[in-house]
Amino acid sequence: MRPIITHFTDDDLYKFTMCCAVVDNFPRAEVRYTFTDRNNMVFPVGFAKAMREQIDSLADVVMTQEEARFMKRACPYIPHWLYDYLRGFRYNPRQVIITQDASGHLQIGFEGPWCQTILLEVKTLAIVSELYYRMMGLEPLVDLGKVRLGACDKGRKLLEGGCVFSEFGTRRRASLIVQDTVVEAFTDVSHSSDEWLGRFAGTSNIYLAMKYNLTPIGTMAHELICAIAGMYGPVMANKLAMQAWARTYQGALGTFLYDTYGWRIFSLNFTEDYANLFRGLRVDSGNNREQLDKIIAKYRSLGIDPRYKQVVFSNALTTDSAIALQHYAEGRCLPSYGIGTHFTNDIEGLHPLNIVIKLTSVKPEASWPFWCDTCKLSSDPGKHSGNPDVVARFEGALHIR
């Protein structure tokens, strides 16, 4: 079976920016990740074996000089020493454990140095998604002509609606060629007029950004805060994450993902110095309008004008919901929208997989004799990730009732 991932930068930017922060701040930390299929699907017979072959093939995927040159030019905030690390980086398939039970349910886990395993998550999710459609014989349902027409229609609506939007769909895409078609369509539509009210800002996928000369978009994911919470506790995890991020990027790349443990504890840590240092915040769970109201109230309480602060919405958005949010947020902040599955897996006959990989335990040094459990507490009901006992313990530490 042909490899699904053949380019080192066929990945989301935030994995590389977080990798840089991890090497810089937590170079000896070790972590464990766990795959979760929220729909508890039955995968086809032999899926784990086919996944094993795909993961093994990652050992041959390396960063090219062209990819490094592009990232140095397009991502000037990343210290150049990271590319020395990435040019020598080799994926270690032995860090990935894949099994499939008798009922067909899939289990995947990672374990190893954080600075290495951090680069496995997005690629693994993209493989699971595309491989599933292959093995189920669903690839013939993908009409790239229709994909392009649909993307052009979505792009025009967003641009006409004044939305600044990015494509965030690598993790649960139907395939690379589908994502490629979507990004190309957005690029063409955005260049078709100088009078759009909105703007296509770029894509999270570095390889496609390089292919179409776009800006790679991304900052961080919840795993940074989750790992720090495991090592040092959830009460101050946001503050320690902001400190580490600022240390590595010195004020650049300043959009903070705040919702790992809810608004209340983040707000207590989001003091005036951090509110001024970070350009803005990303909303990834909860009711988007309610979250925006809280953000605006927080900035105002600190004497900061929220109209000049960026708020990135990325919570399961569609074209219509982004346009509706634009009407609500315009003039109150600098809104933008990161849209994923709605762009790269909106195909008649295909049902997007509801899959995630989350960091579940950590230790600051490989020599530690025990692991520190962690979890993520989503603002969306039913989307907490981690062992239920750990979730309950963290809720107690954070006084969540």
C-alpha positions in Angstrom: 0.0 0.0 0.0 1.4 3.4 -1.0 2.5 5.6 1.9 0.1 8.4 2.9 2.7 10.7 4.3 5.6 11.4 2.0 6.6 15.0 3.0 8.1 16.0 6.3 6.1 19.3 6.3 2.8 17.6 5.5 1.9 18.5 9.0 0.4 21.4 11.0 2.7 24.3 11.9 1.7 24.2 15.6 3.5 20.9 16.0 6.8 22.5 15.0 6.3 25.6 17.0 5.5 23.6 20.1 8.4 21.2 19.4 10.6 24.3 19.5 9.2 25.4 22.8 9.6 21.9 24.2 13.2 21.5 23.2 13.9 25.0 24.6 12.1 24.6 27.9 11.5 20.8 28.6 14.2 19.0 26.7 14.3 15.9 29.0 10.5 15.4 29.5 8.9 12.2 28.4 5.2 11.8 27.6 2.5 9.3 26.7 -0.3 10.0 24.2 -3.6 8.1 23.7 -5.8 7.8 20.6 -9.5 8.3 21.2 -12.2 7.4 18.7 -15.2 9.4 20.1 -17.6 7.4 17.9 -16.2 4.0 19.0 -16.2 2.9 15.4 -15.4 -0.6 14.0 -12.4 -0.4 11.7 -12.0 -2.9 8.9 -10.2 -6.2 9.5 -6.4 -5.7 9.1 -6.5 -2.0 9.8 -3.9 -2.1 12.6 -1.5 -4.0 10.4 -2.0 -1.5 7.6 -1.5 1.3 10.1 1.7 -0.3 11.3 3.0 -0.3 7.7 2.1 3.4 7.3 3.8 4.4 10.6 6.9 2.3 9.7 7.1 4.2 6.5 7.5 7.5 8.4 11.1 6.5 9.2 12.0 7.4 5.6 10.4 10.9 5.7 12.9 13.6 6.4 13.0 17.4 6.1 14.5 18.6 2.8 16.6 21.7 2.3 13.8 23.2 0.3 11.4 22.7 3.3 13.9 24.2 5.7 14.5 27.2 3.5 10.8 27.9 3.1 10.2 27.7 6.9 13.1 30.0 7.6 11.6 32.6 5.3 7.9 32.1 6.2 8.3 31.6 9.9 11.0 34.1 11.0 9.9 33.8 14.7 11.2 30.2 14.9 14.9 30.2 16.0 17.1 28.8 13.3 18.7 26.2 15.6 15.4 24.3 15.3 16.1 23.5 11.7 19.4 21.8 12.7 17.4 19.6 15.0 14.7 18.9 12.4 17.1 18.2 9.5 18.6 15.4 11.7 15.3 14.2 13.0 14.1 10.7 12.2 10.7 9.3 13.2 10.9 6.3 15.5 8.1 3.9 14.7 8.9 1.9 17.9 7.4 4.8 19.9 4.0 4.0 18.4 1.9 1.0 19.7 -1.0 0.0 17.5 -3.6 -2.7 18.3 -7.1 -3.7 17.1 -9.4 -5.8 19.3 -11.6 -8.6 18.2 -14.5 -6.2 17.8 -12.5 -4.1 15.4 -11.9 -1.1 17.7 -8.6 0.7 17.2 -6.1 1.5 20.0 -3.0 3.7 19.4 -0.5 5.0 22.0 2.8 6.9 21.8 5.5 6.9 24.4 8.9 8.6 24.4 10.8 11.9 24.6 8.4 14.8 24.3 10.6 16.5 21.7 10.3 13.5 19.4 6.8 12.1 19.9 5.3 15.6 19.6 5.7 15.3 15.8 3.7 12.1 15.5 0.2 13.3 16.4 -1.1 15.1 13.3 0.5 12.7 10.8 -1.0 9.7 12.6 -4.5 11.2 12.6 -4.2 12.1 8.9 -3.1 8.5 8.2 -6.0 7.0 10.2 -8.5 9.1 8.4 -7.3 8.6 4.8 -6.5 4.9 5.4 -10.0 4.3 6.7 -11.6 5.6 3.5 -9.1 3.5 1.4 -9.8 0.3 3.2 -13.5 0.8 3.2 -13.4 1.4 -0.6 -14.8 4.9 -0.3 -12.2 6.7 -2.4 -14.3 6.6 -5.5 -16.9 8.8 -3.8 -14.4 11.7 -3.9 -15.0 13.9 -6.9 -12.2 16.5 -6.9 -14.2 18.7 -9.3 -17.0 18.9 -6.8 -14.5 19.4 -4.0 -13.1 22.4 -5.8 -16.5 23.9 -6.6 -17.6 23.5 -3.0 -14.4 25.1 -1.7 -14.7 28.0 -4.2 -18.3 28.6 -3.0 -17.3 28.5 0.7 -14.3 30.8 0.0 -16.4 33.4 -1.9 -19.0 33.5 0.9 -16.3 34.0 3.6 -14.5 36.7 1.6 -17.8 38.5 0.8 -18.7 38.2 4.5 -15.6 40.0 5.6 -14.0 36.9 7.3 -10.3 36.5 7.7 -10.0 32.7 7.6 -7.4 29.9 7.5 -7.6 26.3 6.5 -7.0 24.0 9.5 -8.0 20.6 8.1 -5.0 18.3 8.1 -5.9 16.1 11.0 -9.3 14.7 9.8 -9.0 15.3 6.1 -10.4 12.9 3.5 -7.0 12.8 1.9 -4.0 15.0 1.1 -5.3 15.5 -2.5 -8.6 16.8 -1.1 -6.9 19.2 1.2 -4.6 20.3 -1.7 -7.6 20.9 -3.9 -9.3 23.0 -1.2 -6.2 25.1 -0.5 -5.6 25.7 -4.2 -9.3 26.7 -4.7 -9.1 29.2 -1.8 -5.9 30.7 -3.2 -7.4 31.1 -6.7 -10.6 32.7 -5.3 -8.8 35.1 -3.0 -6.7 36.3 -6.0 -9.7 36.7 -8.3 -10.6 40.1 -6.8 -9.0 43.0 -5.0 -12.3 44.1 -3.5 -13.0 41.2 -1.1 -14.1 42.4 2.4 -12.3 39.3 3.9 -9.0 37.6 3.4 -7.7 34.0 3.0 -4.9 34.1 5.6 -3.3 30.8 4.8 -3.1 27.2 5.9 -1.9 25.3 8.9 -0.3 22.7 6.6 3.3 23.7 6.0 3.8 21.6 2.8 0.7 23.2 1.2 1.7 26.6 2.3 5.1 26.1 0.6 3.4 24.7 -2.6 1.1 27.7 -3.0 3.3 30.3 -1.4 1.0 31.0 1.5 1.5 31.9 5.1 1.7 28.9 7.5 -0.8 29.5 10.3 -0.6 28.2 13.8 0.6 28.6 17.4 0.0 25.9 20.0 -2.3 23.1 21.1 -3.7 22.0 24.5 -0.9 19.5 25.0 1.6 22.2 26.1 -0.7 23.2 29.0 -1.7 19.6 29.7 1.9 18.5 30.1 2.8 21.4 32.3 -0.2 20.7 34.4 0.9 17.1 34.8 4.3 18.1 36.0 3.4 21.2 38.1 -0.3 21.1 38.6 -3.3 22.6 36.8 -3.8 25.8 38.8 -0.7 27.6 37.4 -0.3 25.6 34.2 -1.5 28.5 32.0 0.9 30.9 33.6 3.9 28.6 33.3 2.9 27.9 29.6 2.8 31.6 28.9 6.2 32.1 30.5 7.7 29.3 28.5 6.2 30.5 25.3 7.3 34.0 25.9 10.8 32.8 26.7 11.1 31.0 23.4 9.4 33.4 21.1 10.1 36.7 22.9 6.7 38.2 22.2 6.2 36.8 18.7 3.6 34.1 17.8 1.4 35.5 20.5 -2.0 33.9 20.2 -2.6 31.9 23.4 -5.0 28.9 23.5 -6.7 29.4 26.8 -9.4 26.8 27.3 -7.5 23.7 28.5 -8.9 24.1 32.0 -11.7 26.5 31.5 -12.1 30.3 31.4 -12.1 30.9 35.2 -8.6 29.6 36.0 -7.1 31.0 32.9 -8.6 34.4 33.7 -7.0 34.4 37.1 -3.6 33.8 35.4 -4.1 36.2 32.6 -2.7 39.3 34.2 -2.1 42.7 32.6 1.5 41.9 31.6 0.4 38.7 29.7 -2.6 40.4 28.2 -0.3 43.1 26.8 2.4 40.6 25.7 0.1 38.2 23.8 -1.5 39.5 20.6 -4.7 37.6 21.4 -6.5 34.4 22.3 -7.9 31.4 20.5 -11.5 30.1 21.2 -11.6 26.3 20.7 -14.5 25.2 22.9 -17.7 26.4 24.5 -20.3 28.9 23.1 -18.3 31.2 20.8 -20.4 34.3 21.6 -20.3 33.7 25.3 -16.5 33.1 25.2 -16.0 36.3 23.2 -18.0 38.3 25.8 -15.8 37.0 28.5 -12.6 37.8 26.6 -13.8 41.4 25.9 -14.8 41.9 29.5 -11.4 40.7 30.7 -9.5 43.0 28.4 -11.7 45.9 29.5 -11.1 45.1 33.2 -7.4 45.4 32.6 -7.8 48.8 30.8 -7.0 47.2 27.4 -9.1 48.1 24.3 -10.3 44.7 22.9 -10.8 46.2 19.5 -7.1 45.8 18.8 -6.8 42.3 20.2 -7.0 39.2 18.0 -9.5 36.5 18.7 -9.2 33.3 16.7 -12.2 31.1 16.5 -11.6 27.4 15.8 -14.4 25.5 17.5 -16.0 23.2 14.8 -16.8 26.1 12.6 -18.7 26.0 9.3 -18.9 28.7 6.6 -22.3 29.9 7.9 -21.3 29.9 11.6 -18.1 31.8 10.8 -20.0 34.5 8.9 -22.6 34.8 11.8 -19.7 35.2 14.2 -18.2 37.8 12.1 -21.3 39.9 12.4 -21.2 39.5 16.2 -17.5 40.1 16.6 -16.8 42.8 14.1 -15.8 46.1 15.7 -15.4 44.4 19.1 -12.1 42.6 18.4 -9.9 41.5 15.5 -11.7 38.2 14.7 -10.4 35.5 12.5 -11.4 31.9 11.8 -9.5 28.6 11.6 -11.8 26.0 9.9 -10.8 22.4 9.5 -13.0 19.4 8.8 -15.7 21.5 7.2 -13.2 22.3 4.5 -11.3 19.1 4.0 -13.9 16.4 4.7 -17.2 17.8 3.5 -17.9 15.2 0.9 -21.2 13.5 0.1 -21.0 9.8 1.2 -18.1 10.3 3.6 -18.6 10.7 7.3 -15.6 12.5 9.0 -14.0 10.5 11.7 -14.3 11.9 15.2 -10.8 11.1 16.3 -8.2 12.8 18.6 -4.9 12.1 20.1 -4.3 13.6 23.6 -1.3 13.7 25.9 -2.3 11.7 29.0 0.8 11.5 31.2 4.2 13.0 31.6 7.4 13.0 33.6 10.0 15.8 33.7 13.0 13.4 33.4 13.3 9.9 31.8 14.9 8.7 35.1 11.7 9.4 37.1 10.2 6.1 38.4 6.6 7.2 38.0 4.4 9.0 35.5 2.3 12.1 36.3 -1.2 11.8 34.9 -2.9 14.8 33.2 -6.1 15.5 31.3 -7.9 18.2 29.3 -11.2 19.7 30.6 -13.2 20.9 27.6 -15.7 23.7 27.8 -17.9 21.4 25.6 -19.9 18.8 27.5 -18.7 15.3 27.0 -15.3 16.2 25.5 -13.1 16.0 28.5 -10.1 13.8 27.7 -8.2 11.6 30.1 -8.8 9.0 32.7 -12.1 9.8 34.5 -10.4 9.6 37.9 -7.8 12.1 36.7 -10.5 14.4 35.3 -12.3 14.3 38.7 -9.0 15.1 40.5 -8.2 18.1 38.3 -11.8 19.4 38.6 -11.4 19.2 42.4 -8.0 21.1 42.2 -9.6 23.8 40.1 -12.7 24.0 42.2 -14.9 23.1 39.3 -18.4 22.0 40.4 
